[in-house]
Every structure is written in C-alpha cells, then in structure tokens.
Amino acid sequence: MYESAYRTLVHEAQDEFVEKRSRFIGYARPVQSEQQALDFIAAIKKRHWDARHNVYAYCLRDGGISRYSDDGEPQGTAGVPVLEVLRKHELTDCVVVVTRYFGGILLGTGGLVRAYTHAAVLAVQAAEVERQVPCRSCEVRCGYADYGRIQPLISAAGGVVDNTVYEDDVRLSFHIIDDDLPAFEKALADATAGTVVCEKGDVRFWPFLMKE
C-alpha cells in the first residue's frame, strides 16, 4: 500500500506588506522534520531580533504534528490564523513565520487576525504550492521507428518523461501514477504489436506544481 499524495511548498520565499504603519514580513519554507522547522524559526528570529513579534506555525506529516506560537500577541490572533492558512491550503511539511515590526497603532483583535492571515497567504503564494504524488518510475526501450509513436502515448496516459537517451535504440525514462499504467501498457502493446514492453521500477513521490 502506497502513501497518499500530499501538498507542500516548492521553495523558501518571503513577501511583506504594511498595515497601519506595522510592517508584516511573511516567510515560508518546505521542511522535512520538526528540527528543520525549529531551525528556520530560530534563524528568522535571529535575523529580526529587533522585531516586536516573530509568529510561526508549522505542519508535518511525520507524527501528524502541527504547532504554532503567538509570540506575545493576544492569544488566538496570530499563530492560529497562520496555522489556519496552512490547513486551508491543505499544506504539510512546511513552516511559516510572520515577523511584525510594530508601527505604533493598535490593530485590534480582528485587525491582527486579518493581518497575520494575509502575511501567511502572501508567503505561501510566494513559495508556491506543489502536490507530491506517489508515481512509479518506468523505462521503455524502442527503435527509432517506434519512438515517434511511443512518446505521445506517455503524455496521453498522464505520464511525465524524465530523460531520453539516444543510442543504438531510444531509452525513455518516465514516471506515471500506478492507476494510469495499465492504460499506457495497453496503448503501448497496440501501437507496437507487443514488441515493446514497459519496465517498471520503484514508487516514489514526484512533484506536480499547482496554481493557488
């Protein structure tokens, strides 16, 4: 039984805005462990040691961990909204930190919730979202005469070509969702009269970029 697909961030990123003279800087990053999340939070706090607040939230698949901190803001106005952004986007294995430089004007409870939510959303959008899907690595070896017919079959079945090697024959390496593999194998057999077969490898996660 394979692990389920999940959504996470592509890369580390940041974005910011100003609300009533308070500067909010949102940072987001994919992580693989709680220690990586804590190290990132510590690095942001060190960078912005002079900021009034460094609020954070993170979610991890391993252990189903989700944690947050208001870092001195009124309870429920900062860390929880940031965590809710991760949950709304169904994100895991990632961390978001929102740094606030206080501008001298109180935002009120509702204003804080909106500001921290907005900063977290900006950070997530800047970091981009991808869906990690378990796919099987496969390889097809064929003659040059069959190559022109086989490559489109991979795309038509939902597969993604990772590498093509041109030697005495052509070697196509690709990954595909297991459920889509039988349809591809049938199309391959029909197109080549059964002379070309698909060699199946291991299953691992592959990224699929998503628009948010």
C-alpha positions in Angstrom: 0.0 0.0 0.0 1.5 3.4 -1.1 1.4 6.6 0.9 -1.2 9.2 -0.2 -0.5 12.3 -2.1 0.1 15.5 -0.2 0.5 19.2 -0.7 3.6 21.2 0.3 5.7 24.2 -0.7 8.2 24.3 -3.5 10.9 26.6 -2.1 11.7 29.1 0.5 10.2 32.6 -0.1 9.0 35.8 1.5 6.7 38.7 1.0 5.5 41.6 3.1 3.1 44.5 3.4 2.4 47.4 5.8 -0.8 47.8 7.7 -1.3 51.0 9.8 2.4 51.5 9.9 3.1 48.0 11.2 5.3 46.0 8.8 4.4 42.3 8.4 7.0 40.0 6.7 5.9 36.5 5.9 8.4 33.7 5.4 7.6 30.2 4.2 9.7 27.2 3.6 9.3 23.4 3.0 10.8 21.2 5.7 11.3 17.5 6.3 11.4 17.4 10.1 10.5 19.3 13.2 14.1 20.2 13.8 14.3 21.8 10.3 11.2 23.9 11.2 12.7 25.0 14.5 16.0 25.9 12.9 14.2 28.0 10.3 12.2 29.8 13.0 15.4 30.4 15.1 17.1 31.8 12.0 14.3 34.3 11.3 14.2 35.3 15.0 17.9 35.9 14.9 17.6 38.0 11.7 14.8 40.0 13.1 15.9 40.2 16.7 14.6 43.8 17.0 11.1 43.0 15.8 8.2 43.1 18.3 6.9 39.6 17.3 8.0 36.6 15.3 4.9 34.5 15.0 5.0 31.0 13.5 3.1 27.8 12.6 4.2 24.5 11.0 2.7 21.2 10.0 4.5 17.9 9.4 3.3 14.5 8.0 5.5 12.6 10.3 3.5 12.2 13.5 0.8 14.5 12.3 2.4 17.4 14.1 1.1 20.9 13.9 2.3 23.7 16.2 2.1 27.5 16.4 3.1 30.4 18.6 1.6 33.9 19.1 4.9 35.2 20.3 3.4 37.8 22.6 0.4 38.8 20.5 -3.0 38.3 22.1 -4.0 34.7 22.3 -5.5 33.4 19.1 -4.8 36.5 17.0 -1.5 35.4 15.3 -0.3 31.8 15.5 -3.7 30.3 15.0 -4.5 32.4 11.9 -1.1 31.4 10.4 -1.8 27.7 11.1 -5.3 28.0 9.6 -3.8 29.3 6.3 -1.7 26.1 6.2 -4.8 24.0 6.9 -7.0 25.8 4.4 -4.4 25.2 1.7 -4.0 21.6 3.0 -0.3 22.1 3.3 2.1 19.9 5.3 5.9 19.5 5.7 6.3 23.3 5.8 6.7 26.2 8.1 5.6 29.9 8.0 7.0 32.7 10.1 5.4 36.2 10.2 7.6 38.9 11.6 5.9 42.1 12.8 7.5 45.5 13.4 5.0 47.4 15.4 4.1 50.8 13.9 2.6 52.4 17.0 -1.1 51.9 16.0 -3.1 49.1 17.6 -4.9 46.9 15.1 -7.4 45.3 17.4 -8.2 41.6 17.6 -9.9 41.5 14.2 -7.2 43.5 12.6 -4.4 41.3 13.9 -6.2 38.2 12.6 -6.6 39.7 9.2 -3.0 40.9 9.0 -1.4 37.7 10.1 -3.6 35.7 7.8 -2.7 38.0 4.9 1.0 37.8 5.6 0.9 34.0 5.7 -1.1 33.8 2.4 1.4 36.1 0.7 4.3 33.9 1.9 2.6 30.7 0.8 1.9 32.2 -2.6 5.5 33.3 -3.0 6.8 29.9 -2.0 4.4 28.2 -4.5 2.4 25.0 -3.8 3.1 21.6 -5.3 1.3 18.3 -5.0 3.6 15.4 -4.2 2.1 12.3 -5.8 3.3 8.7 -5.5 4.3 7.6 -9.0 6.1 4.6 -10.5 9.4 5.1 -12.3 9.3 3.3 -15.7 11.5 2.8 -18.7 10.8 1.9 -22.3 13.4 0.9 -24.9 12.4 1.1 -28.5 13.7 1.6 -32.0 13.8 5.0 -33.7 10.9 4.0 -35.9 8.7 3.4 -32.8 9.9 6.4 -30.8 7.6 8.9 -32.6 4.5 6.8 -31.6 5.5 5.9 -28.1 6.4 9.3 -26.6 2.9 10.8 -27.2 1.4 7.7 -25.5 3.2 8.5 -22.3 1.8 12.1 -22.1 -1.7 10.9 -23.2 -1.7 8.4 -20.2 -0.7 11.2 -17.8 3.0 10.2 -17.6 5.9 12.6 -17.5 9.1 11.9 -19.4 12.2 12.5 -17.2 15.0 11.6 -19.5 15.6 10.4 -23.1 18.8 8.6 -24.2 19.6 8.2 -27.8 22.0 5.3 -28.6 21.5 2.3 -30.8 17.9 2.5 -29.7 16.0 5.1 -27.7 15.5 4.8 -23.9 12.7 6.7 -22.4 12.6 7.1 -18.6 9.3 8.5 -17.2 7.1 8.4 -14.1 3.4 7.7 -14.0 0.6 7.2 -11.4 0.1 3.4 -10.9 -3.6 3.5 -11.7 -2.8 5.0 -15.2 -0.1 2.4 -16.0 -2.4 -0.4 -17.4 -4.0 2.0 -19.9 -0.5 3.0 -21.1 0.7 -0.6 -21.3 -2.3 -1.5 -23.4 -1.8 1.5 -25.7 1.9 0.6 -26.0 1.1 -3.0 -26.9 -1.4 -1.9 -29.5 1.0 0.7 -31.1 3.9 -1.7 -31.3 2.2 -5.1 -31.8 3.6 -6.2 -28.4 7.2 -5.8 -29.4 8.0 -3.1 -26.9 7.4 -3.5 -23.2 7.4 -1.2 -20.2 10.0 -1.9 -17.5 8.6 -0.9 -14.1 10.7 0.4 -11.3 10.1 1.8 -7.8 7.4 4.0 -6.5 8.3 7.4 -5.0 6.9 10.9 -4.7 7.1 13.3 -7.6 6.1 17.0 -7.6 3.2 18.5 -9.6 3.1 22.3 -9.4 -0.3 23.7 -8.6 -1.9 27.1 -9.0 -3.2 28.7 -5.9 
